[in-house]
Amino acid sequence: MKILKSDFLSKGIRCDGDLLFPEGVKNPPVIIMAHGLAAQKNFGLLPYAKRFVEKNIAVFLFDYRSFGKSDGLPRQNVDPYKHLEDRNAAIAHVRNLNGVNTKKIALWGSSFSGGHVLSTASRDSNIVAVIAQVPFVSAFSSLKMKRFTDIFKSTVFGIYDQIRSYLGLGPHYSKVIGHPGQFAAMNTDESYDGFMSLVGGDPIWENKMTSRGFLKMATYNPGAGAKKIESPVLIMAAKHDSLIPLEAIQKVAEKIHDCKIVIMNCNHFAPYTGAVFKDNIDTHINFMCSHLL
């Protein structure tokens, strides 16, 4: 496997990208992968990518603007609409690469970016296949799982941060993850330890996100375009997900013309490692191989 640096521009700002290329393969298809809420591409995505490359499929990994080694200010700015711009820019970038099959491009996303790939596919009929793992499908369904105090605080902090941005002041940050009882974007029993198990010892990432991101997230409903998706879709849902209700994911899956849903017996953060990864990675591989090779 060769790893080639392959940065690209989104709205004039550099996004950090890597092309993982299978050795000795001419014009392989490509899967474009990016992570979920406030996460980076080095947080548990490489094991998936390596397994795809072993099957002679190239993988393009990237980070959204302001995350990881990508440029952009303010840092760690959560904005699903800008994330969609970045994913569209990544697709355009891959479609202009030499040495890959630009007619066979698939999307892979998990959690927040699981919603992004569904939204993107609803607008791009040339996407060959989509995998959405534990996908965020609607703001309303996820908000129903939160405490009123957390919703109130996120609204207040979000408005405060937005006002600061209008005045040209520095951002107000909130925690991405916390323990139950602490205010954070994700603060269920599984959230802190589950997320940190993916972070490892990364020297760049900080447990923070722009508070204005709460306002953006509250209006984001990527499952709304489900009926417009023409690509075959595999949804990997978690039976014990504490962040995204399984019922909401199932309702979206029913609206997609060609969709297979697999319900894993795990929580939101379990699919990336250990037994859950081993038990389910072949489902990812078989789906992508059936549509790309």
N, C-alpha and C positions, 0 to 999 in steps of 0.2 A: 504494500500500500504506500502510495506517495501522498504527502500532504503539501499542497501548494497554497501559498498565500494568495488571496484573491479578494482584496478589498473593493468596495464599490461606493458610489455616492448616492445618497438619498436626500433630495432637496438641497444639494450642494454640500452635505455633511458626510464625512467618511464613516462607513460602517465596516467593522472588522469581519472579514470572511475567510474561510478556509475551504479549499476543495480537496476532498479525500478521494483519491483516484486509484482504481484497481490496476495493478501492474499487468502489462501485456494485453490489455483489452482496448480494442478500437471503438471509439464512439459509444461509450456506455450511457445508459439512461441516467438521470440525476434525480435524487431526492433532496429537496430543500428543507432544512431543519432549523428551527429556532426554539428557544425555551419560553417558559411561562412567566408569570408575574414577578417582575424585578429579578429575574434569574439570568444567568449567563450560559453560553454554549458549553462551557467546561463543567457544568453542574449535572453530570450524569447522562449526557447525550452521546458521549463517545462510544460507550459499549453498544448502543443501537447502531451507530454509524459504522463501526467496525464490522458488525455482522452483515450489514447490507453490502459493504465493500467486498466481503468474502464471497458474496453471490454475484460479483461483477457488476455491481451498481455503484456509481459514483454518488457521493454525498456532499452537499454544500451546506456548511454550518456558518451561521452568522449571529452577531449580536445587534440588537436594536440601538439606535442612536442614544447616546449618553450612558450606555451600559458596557461593562467590561472594558475592552481596549478600543471600542468605538468612540469617535469624537461626539461632541454635542453638549450643550449646557441648557439648563442646569443638569447636573449629574443625576443619574438614576430617576429620570423623569418618566413616570408611568402615564402613558397616553395611548390608548388602544388605536386611535385614529392615526396617530403618527406611526405606530407599530405596523399598521396596515400599509401605510405609504412605504415603509422600509421593506416589507415583504414584497410588495409590488416591484420595488427597485431591485430587490434581490432576484426576482424572477426575470426581469428585463436583463439584468447582468448575466445570468446563467444562459439566457437565450442568445447571447452574443459571444459566448465562450467558444473557443476552438477545442476540438478533441472530444466533445461530448455530443450525445444525441439530443439536440435542442427541441426535437419534436416529442420527446418522451420525458417530461418533467412531472414529478409528483411532489406532493406536499406532506410534511409531517409536523405536527404540533402537539404540545401537551399543556394541559391546564389552560391558562389564559391564552396561550398561542394555539391551543386546540380549537378555541373559538375563532382565532384569526384565520386558520386554514379553512374553516367552514365558510367564513365570510368571504375570503378571497376566491374560493372555488365557486361561490354563487355568482361571481362577477367575471370569471375567466373560464370559459368552456373548453379551453385548450389544455387545462390541467388533466393529466392522464389518470391519476389516482390520489386519494387523500386518506391519511390516517390521523384521527383526532383522538388523543388519549386523555382521559378524564377531563373532557372539554368544558370550559366556561361557556354556557349557551345563552344566558340572559341575566341581566342585572337583577331583575325582580326576583327570580328564583333563588339566587344566591343571597340577596338581602333578607329573604325570609328566614334564613338560617342564622342571622346575626341578632345580637341583643340590641334593644332600643338605644341603650347608652352608647354603644359603639357606632350606631348609625348617626346619632346626634353629634358625637364628637367628630366623626369623619366629615360631616357636613360643615360644621363650624370651622374646623381646621382647613378644609378645602376652600371655603369662601375666603378665609384669612389669607391663605397662600395665593389665591387668584388675585386678590386685591394687591398684595405685595408685588406680584408680577406686573400688574398694570402701572404701579408706581415706580417700576424700575428697581425694586428692592430685591435682595437675595431671597431664595426660596425658604419656605417653612417645610420641614421634614417630619414625617411620621415613621414609625417602625413598620417594616414589612411583616415581620413575624414576632410573636410574643406568646407567653404562656396564658392559659385561661385567667381572666380577670385583668390582664394587662391590655392596654389599648394598642392595637396593631391591625394591619390589613388582614392578617391571618393569625388567629389566636385560639384555635381549638386545641383539644388535647394532643392531636398529632402534629400540629403545625410547626412548633419550634424545632423539636428534635428531628422531624421528618425533613424539613427544609435544610437544616444544618448538616444533616448526613450527606447532602449533595454538595454543599459548599466546600467542605473539607477545610483546608488551610489557605484558601484563596486570599492573596494579599490585597486585591483590588476592591472586592465587594464589601460594602457596608450595609448594615441592617437599617436601611432607610429608603424612603421613596418620597417624592414630592407630594405634599398633601393635596394639591390640586388634582392629583390623579384620582382621588375618591370621586370627585365630581364627574370626571370623564368616564370612569367605570360605571357610574350610576345611570348613564344614558346609553350604555353599550349593550346591544342585543344581537350578537353574531348569529344566533340560531334563527333570526327572523327571515333570512333568505334561504332557508333550507329547501323549499320547493323549487328553487331556481338552480340547484346544484345538479349538473349533468354528469359529473365524474362519479365513478364508483367510490364509495366511502366505507372505511372500516372505523368504527367507534369502539374504543376500549374503555369501558366504564368501570367504576369501582363501587361495589355493593355497599361498602361502609365509608363512603366519602363524606367527610364532615364539612366540606366547603361547597360542594356542588351537588344538589339533590339528584339522585338517580332518576327519579320520575321526570324531571325536566329534560334530562338527556334523552330518555326513551321517547318522549313526545317529539323532540326534534328529529330523532332517527326515523320515526314513522313518516315524517314529511319528506324525507330524502328519497328520490326515485330508486336509487340503487345503493342500499346501505345494509351492511352487516354490523350488528352490535354484539359485542362479547362482554359479559359482565364478570369481572374478576372478583374473587373473594378477598378483597383487601381494602385498605383506606387510600386516601388521595396520594400520599407520597411513597407508597410501597412499590409501585411498578418499576422503579428505576434500578433496583438492586435485589440481591439475594434470590430467594426461592420464587418470588412473584415474577421477577425478571426472567428467570430461567424457564418458568412455566408458560410464559406468554410471548417470548421473543419470536418463537417459530410462527406464531400467528401473524405477527408483523411481516416477517420475511416472506412467508407463503403468499400473503396478500399482494405485497409489492412485486414479487417475482411473477405472479400470475398476470399482472397488468403491464409490467415494464419489459419483461424478457420474452 
